[in-house]
Amino acid sequence: MQFELTGTLKLKRDEQRVSDSFKKREFVVTDNSSNYPQHILFQLKQDKCRLLDDYKPGDEVKVGFFISGREWQKDGVVKYFTSLDAWKIEHVDKGSSSSSSRGDSSYATEAALPATEEQDDLPF
C-alpha cells in the first residue's frame, strides 16, 4: 500500500552506509494539518538517497512512501519495527497547483492517506 504526506521539511540527515551493500538517508517532515504538529521520520534507501539533495529545511514537500514492518529476534525476545520508506519527493508551490517531482515513476503515481475519522483535540 502506498501513501502520500505533505508538510515542511524539518531535517535531513547525511547518508549512512549500514553495510557494504546497504545505505540509507533519513529525513523529517512536519505535518501541520491538525492542532498538534506531527514530526514524521522517513528513510530513503540505496539509489533513492540522492532524491533529497535538492531540498533544504523549510521547503514544503509532498512525500510518496510505503510502510514496511519487520520482526527481529534475539535471545528469545521478539521486537517489531516499522519504517516509512520514501520513494518520491516533490516540491510543493504554495502559490499554485504546480510542483516539481523527483522520484521513480515505476511506482504507482496515485496514493492517498485514508480518510481521517472524527477530529479531536487530544495529542494521542
C-alpha positions in Angstrom: 0.0 0.0 0.0 1.3 3.5 -0.8 0.7 6.8 0.9 1.4 10.5 0.5 2.1 13.2 3.1 2.5 16.9 2.5 4.4 19.0 5.0 7.5 21.1 5.8 11.0 19.5 5.6 12.3 19.9 9.1 15.6 17.9 9.0 17.6 15.9 6.5 20.4 13.7 7.7 23.6 12.6 5.9 23.6 9.3 4.1 24.5 6.4 6.3 26.3 3.3 5.0 24.9 0.5 7.1 26.8 -2.3 5.3 28.8 -2.8 2.1 25.6 -3.4 0.2 23.1 -1.1 2.0 22.8 2.6 2.6 20.0 4.9 3.8 19.2 8.5 4.5 16.7 9.8 7.0 14.7 13.0 7.0 11.8 14.5 9.0 8.7 16.2 7.6 6.4 18.2 9.9 2.7 17.7 9.2 0.8 20.8 10.4 -2.6 19.6 9.2 -4.0 19.2 12.7 -3.9 21.1 16.0 -0.8 19.2 17.1 2.1 19.2 14.6 3.5 15.7 13.8 7.2 15.2 13.1 7.4 12.2 10.8 10.7 10.3 10.2 11.1 8.9 6.7 14.0 7.0 5.2 15.4 6.7 1.6 17.2 3.5 0.6 20.0 2.8 -1.8 19.9 4.9 -5.0 16.9 6.9 -3.6 19.2 8.6 -1.1 20.0 11.2 -3.7 16.4 12.4 -4.0 16.9 14.6 -1.0 19.8 16.5 -2.4 17.8 19.4 -4.0 15.8 20.1 -0.8 16.5 22.2 2.3 14.9 22.5 5.7 11.8 24.8 5.4 10.8 23.6 1.9 7.2 22.4 1.5 7.3 18.9 0.2 5.0 16.0 -0.8 6.4 12.6 0.0 5.3 9.3 -1.5 6.1 6.4 0.7 5.4 2.8 1.7 5.0 1.4 5.2 7.3 -1.6 5.9 7.4 -3.7 9.0 9.8 -6.4 10.2 10.4 -8.8 13.0 13.7 -9.1 14.9 14.5 -11.8 17.4 17.5 -12.1 19.7 17.9 -14.1 22.9 14.3 -15.2 22.7 13.0 -11.6 22.7 10.9 -10.6 19.6 10.7 -7.0 18.6 8.9 -5.4 15.7 10.0 -2.3 13.7 8.1 -0.1 11.3 9.7 2.1 8.7 8.3 4.8 6.3 10.2 4.1 3.1 10.0 7.2 0.8 10.2 6.6 -3.0 9.2 10.1 -4.2 9.7 13.7 -3.1 8.1 16.7 -4.7 8.4 20.5 -4.1 5.0 22.0 -3.2 4.5 25.5 -4.5 2.2 27.3 -2.0 1.1 29.8 -4.6 0.0 27.5 -7.4 -1.1 23.9 -8.0 2.1 23.0 -9.9 5.0 21.1 -8.3 8.3 19.6 -9.4 8.8 15.9 -8.9 11.8 13.7 -8.2 11.2 10.0 -7.9 10.8 6.8 -9.7 7.7 6.7 -11.8 7.8 2.9 -11.9 5.9 3.0 -8.7 2.2 4.0 -8.9 1.6 7.7 -9.2 -1.6 7.9 -7.2 -1.7 7.5 -3.5 -3.7 9.0 -0.7 -3.9 8.9 3.0 -7.0 7.2 4.3 -9.8 9.5 5.4 -9.4 10.5 9.0 -12.1 9.8 11.5 -13.7 12.5 13.6 -11.2 15.1 14.6 -10.5 15.5 18.3 -8.1 17.8 20.1 -6.2 15.2 22.1 -2.5 14.8 21.2 -2.7 11.0 21.1 
